Amino acid sequence: MTMTDNQPSIIDEGTFSVRRTIRIAAPVEKVWRAITEPEHISRWFGRTVLDGAGPGATGTMTFPDYGAVPIRVEAIDPPHLVSYRWGNDDALGRLPDAVDDDTSTVFTFTLERVEDGTQLTVVETGFDRTSDPAANMASHGEGWVSELDKLVALLEGAGASSVEGAA
């Protein structure tokens, strides 16, 4: 089985944002669970713990050899859009204990039904508020490639059935 081949991230220095649009050969409902339910997010991204499910829910996303990144759900419109704010400033060299609105970035997943599955776009904004915007945009641009490629592999690969559930 061949995985869907997707384009890399686009870094926009004018708007201090990183964007990546991918296609996944899976229904929107399945992709939605994979990007909103902590037990599924933890299988392809960082180990995610949230104290709730709606806007304002807080928690952490923990990555091996990196640490626990504070995270907060900013907005949710099932199954089309979810926004998270996180304190993931790679260039700073340390992680904050909580999300700081003045120095954090926001990443938003938007899902759209397409003929062969789902088109997922992630846009991360707010890099102008970080310690080194150019370095962080480059790092996160690469990060969205590796992390979203893991999402495609999860949803299109052998483990895809474990993300099934009530639609």
Secondary structure, 3 states (H helix, E strand, C coil): CCCCCCCCCEEECCCCEEEEEEEECCCHHHHHHHHHCHHHHHHHCCEEEECCCCCCCEEEEEECCCEEEEEEEEEEECCCEEEEEECCCHHHCCCCCCCCCCCCEEEEEEEEEECCEEEEEEEEECHHHCCCHHHHHHHHHHHHHHHHHHHHHHHHCHHHHHHCCCC
